[in-house]
Amino acid sequence: MHWGLFTSVFVLAIFKFMFAPFTGSGLGLPYWETYIASVAGGSLSATIFYFFSEVILKYSHRKKVEELERSIKEGKAVKKKKIFTKTNRTIIKVKRSLGIVGICFFGPLFLSAPIGSMIAAKFYGKMKKTYPLIILGMFVNAVVTTALAYLIF
């Protein structure tokens, strides 16, 4: 086993799960090592960001409120943020069309493991099946992307 190459694929999967198998095939790792490194890295990232997303989102909200209060105290003009933006509309359309399975499977794949897991936790964090669906999505997506990587290269 090539620990340096394995670690490289693992670390890449933590941040960008979709491209990790292509790196593994390009580096000459065997299929199963690439698969295990991709799943392990993606699952670690998804686990950390899924369970700590509530803390991260609360911290972000608190900082925004503090900044707003500071601006008001200093007498600066405060701009109201738009509620219905194109991005918000797109997110709602995707949520309604794909549902929990689509968000849990494809969010970590196409966005990144941390961002996709946080979005799934934000929308469906109260449901018990959300986290197992994210992990199942990691395993299934890793099979598909690793197979594609080894068929292409």
DRENDO-1510 file (C-alpha; in Angstrom, 1 decimal, always signed):
<recs>
REC; n; res; u; v; w
REC; 1; MET; +0.0; +0.0; +0.0 .
REC; 2; HIS; +1.3; +3.5; -0.9 .
REC; 3; TRP; +0.5; +5.5; +2.2 .
REC; 4; GLY; +1.6; +8.8; +0.8 .
REC; 5; LEU; -0.6; +8.5; -2.3 .
REC; 6; PHE; -3.4; +7.0; -0.2 .
REC; 7; THR; -3.2; +10.0; +2.1 .
REC; 8; SER; -3.3; +12.4; -0.8 .
REC; 9; VAL; -6.5; +11.0; -2.1 .
REC; 10; PHE; -8.0; +10.9; +1.4 .
REC; 11; VAL; -7.2; +14.6; +2.0 .
REC; 12; LEU; -8.6; +15.6; -1.4 .
REC; 13; ALA; -11.8; +13.6; -0.6 .
REC; 14; ILE; -12.2; +15.6; +2.6 .
REC; 15; PHE; -12.6; +18.8; +0.6 .
REC; 16; LYS; -13.7; +17.8; -2.9 .
REC; 17; PHE; -15.1; +14.3; -2.9 .
REC; 18; MET; -16.0; +14.2; -6.6 .
REC; 19; PHE; -12.4; +14.6; -7.9 .
REC; 20; ALA; -10.6; +12.3; -5.4 .
REC; 21; PRO; -11.0; +9.1; -7.4 .
REC; 22; PHE; -9.7; +10.7; -10.6 .
REC; 23; THR; -6.6; +11.7; -8.6 .
REC; 24; GLY; -6.2; +8.2; -7.3 .
REC; 25; SER; -6.3; +6.7; -10.8 .
REC; 26; GLY; -3.9; +9.3; -12.1 .
REC; 27; LEU; -1.4; +8.5; -9.3 .
REC; 28; GLY; -1.5; +4.8; -10.1 .
REC; 29; LEU; -3.3; +3.6; -7.0 .
REC; 30; PRO; -5.3; +0.3; -7.3 .
REC; 31; TYR; -9.1; +0.6; -7.5 .
REC; 32; TRP; -9.8; -0.6; -4.0 .
REC; 33; GLU; -7.3; +1.8; -2.4 .
REC; 34; THR; -8.7; +4.7; -4.3 .
REC; 35; TYR; -12.2; +3.7; -3.3 .
REC; 36; ILE; -11.4; +3.3; +0.4 .
REC; 37; ALA; -9.5; +6.6; +0.5 .
REC; 38; SER; -12.3; +8.4; -1.2 .
REC; 39; VAL; -15.0; +7.0; +1.1 .
REC; 40; ALA; -13.0; +7.5; +4.2 .
REC; 41; GLY; -12.1; +11.1; +3.5 .
REC; 42; GLY; -15.6; +12.0; +2.3 .
REC; 43; SER; -17.3; +10.3; +5.2 .
REC; 44; LEU; -15.0; +11.9; +7.7 .
REC; 45; SER; -15.7; +15.3; +6.3 .
REC; 46; ALA; -19.5; +14.7; +6.0 .
REC; 47; THR; -19.6; +13.5; +9.6 .
REC; 48; ILE; -17.7; +16.4; +11.1 .
REC; 49; PHE; -19.6; +19.1; +9.1 .
REC; 50; TYR; -23.0; +17.4; +9.5 .
REC; 51; PHE; -22.8; +17.2; +13.3 .
REC; 52; PHE; -21.2; +20.6; +13.8 .
REC; 53; SER; -23.2; +22.5; +11.2 .
REC; 54; GLU; -25.7; +23.7; +13.8 .
REC; 55; VAL; -22.9; +25.2; +15.9 .
REC; 56; ILE; -21.3; +26.8; +12.8 .
REC; 57; LEU; -24.7; +28.2; +11.6 .
REC; 58; LYS; -25.5; +29.6; +15.0 .
REC; 59; TYR; -22.1; +31.2; +15.2 .
REC; 60; SER; -22.5; +32.8; +11.8 .
REC; 61; HIS; -25.9; +34.1; +12.7 .
REC; 62; ARG; -24.7; +35.5; +16.0 .
REC; 63; LYS; -21.8; +37.3; +14.2 .
REC; 64; LYS; -24.2; +38.8; +11.6 .
REC; 65; VAL; -26.5; +40.1; +14.4 .
REC; 66; GLU; -23.5; +41.6; +16.3 .
REC; 67; GLU; -22.4; +43.3; +13.1 .
REC; 68; LEU; -25.9; +44.7; +12.5 .
REC; 69; GLU; -26.1; +46.0; +16.1 .
REC; 70; ARG; -22.7; +47.6; +15.8 .
REC; 71; SER; -23.7; +49.3; +12.6 .
REC; 72; ILE; -26.8; +50.7; +14.1 .
REC; 73; LYS; -24.9; +51.9; +17.2 .
REC; 74; GLU; -22.4; +53.7; +15.0 .
REC; 75; GLY; -25.2; +55.3; +13.0 .
REC; 76; LYS; -24.3; +53.6; +9.7 .
REC; 77; ALA; -27.0; +53.0; +7.1 .
REC; 78; VAL; -28.1; +49.4; +7.2 .
REC; 79; LYS; -29.1; +47.7; +4.0 .
REC; 80; LYS; -32.0; +45.3; +4.1 .
REC; 81; LYS; -31.1; +42.0; +2.5 .
REC; 82; LYS; -33.4; +40.6; -0.2 .
REC; 83; ILE; -35.4; +37.6; +1.0 .
REC; 84; PHE; -36.4; +36.2; -2.4 .
REC; 85; THR; -33.2; +36.2; -4.5 .
REC; 86; LYS; -32.5; +34.0; -7.5 .
REC; 87; THR; -30.2; +31.8; -5.4 .
REC; 88; ASN; -32.9; +31.3; -2.7 .
REC; 89; ARG; -35.4; +30.4; -5.4 .
REC; 90; THR; -33.0; +27.9; -7.0 .
REC; 91; ILE; -32.3; +26.3; -3.6 .
REC; 92; ILE; -36.0; +25.9; -2.9 .
REC; 93; LYS; -36.6; +24.4; -6.4 .
REC; 94; VAL; -33.8; +21.9; -5.9 .
REC; 95; LYS; -35.0; +21.0; -2.4 .
REC; 96; ARG; -38.6; +20.4; -3.6 .
REC; 97; SER; -37.6; +18.5; -6.7 .
REC; 98; LEU; -34.9; +16.2; -5.3 .
REC; 99; GLY; -36.1; +15.8; -1.8 .
REC; 100; ILE; -34.1; +14.4; +1.1 .
REC; 101; VAL; -32.5; +11.5; -1.0 .
REC; 102; GLY; -31.3; +13.9; -3.7 .
REC; 103; ILE; -29.9; +16.4; -1.3 .
REC; 104; CYS; -28.1; +13.8; +0.8 .
REC; 105; PHE; -26.7; +11.9; -2.3 .
REC; 106; PHE; -25.9; +14.7; -4.6 .
REC; 107; GLY; -25.1; +17.6; -2.4 .
REC; 108; PRO; -21.8; +16.3; -1.1 .
REC; 109; LEU; -20.9; +15.0; -4.5 .
REC; 110; PHE; -21.4; +18.1; -6.6 .
REC; 111; LEU; -20.8; +20.9; -4.1 .
REC; 112; SER; -18.3; +19.4; -1.7 .
REC; 113; ALA; -18.6; +17.1; +1.3 .
REC; 114; PRO; -18.6; +19.9; +3.9 .
REC; 115; ILE; -21.0; +22.2; +2.1 .
REC; 116; GLY; -23.3; +19.4; +0.9 .
REC; 117; SER; -23.5; +17.9; +4.4 .
REC; 118; MET; -24.2; +21.3; +6.0 .
REC; 119; ILE; -27.0; +21.9; +3.5 .
REC; 120; ALA; -28.5; +18.5; +4.2 .
REC; 121; ALA; -28.3; +19.2; +7.9 .
REC; 122; LYS; -29.9; +22.6; +7.5 .
REC; 123; PHE; -32.8; +21.3; +5.5 .
REC; 124; TYR; -33.3; +17.8; +7.0 .
REC; 125; GLY; -31.2; +17.7; +10.2 .
REC; 126; LYS; -34.1; +16.8; +12.4 .
REC; 127; MET; -34.8; +13.6; +10.5 .
REC; 128; LYS; -33.0; +10.5; +11.7 .
REC; 129; LYS; -32.4; +9.1; +8.3 .
REC; 130; THR; -30.5; +12.1; +7.0 .
REC; 131; TYR; -27.0; +11.1; +8.2 .
REC; 132; PRO; -27.3; +7.5; +7.1 .
REC; 133; LEU; -28.4; +8.7; +3.7 .
REC; 134; ILE; -25.4; +10.9; +3.4 .
REC; 135; ILE; -23.0; +8.1; +4.3 .
REC; 136; LEU; -24.8; +5.7; +1.9 .
REC; 137; GLY; -24.5; +8.4; -0.8 .
REC; 138; MET; -20.7; +8.5; -0.1 .
REC; 139; PHE; -20.4; +4.8; -0.6 .
REC; 140; VAL; -22.5; +4.7; -3.8 .
REC; 141; ASN; -21.0; +7.9; -5.3 .
REC; 142; ALA; -17.5; +6.6; -4.6 .
REC; 143; VAL; -18.3; +3.3; -6.5 .
REC; 144; VAL; -19.6; +5.3; -9.5 .
REC; 145; THR; -16.9; +8.0; -9.6 .
REC; 146; THR; -14.0; +5.5; -9.0 .
REC; 147; ALA; -15.3; +3.2; -11.7 .
REC; 148; LEU; -15.5; +6.2; -14.1 .
REC; 149; ALA; -12.0; +7.3; -13.1 .
REC; 150; TYR; -10.6; +3.9; -13.9 .
REC; 151; LEU; -12.6; +3.5; -17.1 .
REC; 152; ILE; -11.5; +6.9; -18.4 .
REC; 153; PHE; -7.8; +6.7; -17.3 .
</recs>
